Amino acid sequence: MQRILTIGITANTSRAAVNLAEQHPEMLAVVGIQPNYAVDATDDDWETIVELSSHPRVVGIGETGLDRYWDHCPLEMQSEWFLRHIELARQVKKPFVVHCREAEADIVAVLRVAAMQGELRGVMHSFSGDLATANACVELGMHISFAGMLTYKKNDDLRSVAKAIPLDRLLVETDAPYLAPVPMRGKRNEPAHVRYTCECLAGLKGKSLDEMATITTDNASRLFGLSFDDASAA
């Protein structure tokens, strides 16, 4: 039995995620303002995120983080919003989900600042960084989640990183509708395709698909406080 986490990137999409989670028992929501949208976010938008964060169908805070690739929002402002999300996650006792694009050193620096205020509980979403970044994040208490990029032929370096991550910190995801794994690359991604990323990760770790599925599901269950008693989904 499985769950699907649907994630917000603005106040409006976060509310939509919660609405979906209310309608479908297999779905749960993560709410936040993604760094590329922080520049347009208002005080009312943040109040919406705060309000939604305590909803019983919400299991995490995010996406948050830093993005130097698109450069839609000044990095200083992104960092302020990043810390704001981490503090909210602490207040509601839920993990936070980190978006990082071409900002690995900056992300680690912010996480180290946040760690001075208390234990970190979160996940590096769709990880594509190097081993030094991954190790730093693990040392700070973070989980590392891999998406379909792990299966791409050119990504030997990323597979080397995944192979080095401790089993109890590994997660897999789709990032649907993007980053469909091989053999679905080029098609619209969907939750069922996560099995291909999991299969790739299993091979790297010398595990069967079923073993790795159990490991990553157990990790997700602990991190997000998931229950699998009353819902099933692909």
Secondary structure, DSSP 4 states (H G I P E B T S, - for coil): ---EEEE-SSHHHHHHHHHHHHH-TTEEEEE---GGGGGG--HHHHHHHHHHHTSTTEEEEEEEEEESSS--S-HHHHHHHHHHHHHHHHHHT--EEEEEES-HHHHHHHHHHHHTTS---EEETT----HHHHHHHHHTTEEEEE-GGGGSTT-HHHHHHHHHS-GGGEEE---TTS-PPTTSTTSPP-GGGHHHHHHHHHHHHT--HHHHHHHHHHHHHHHHT---SS----
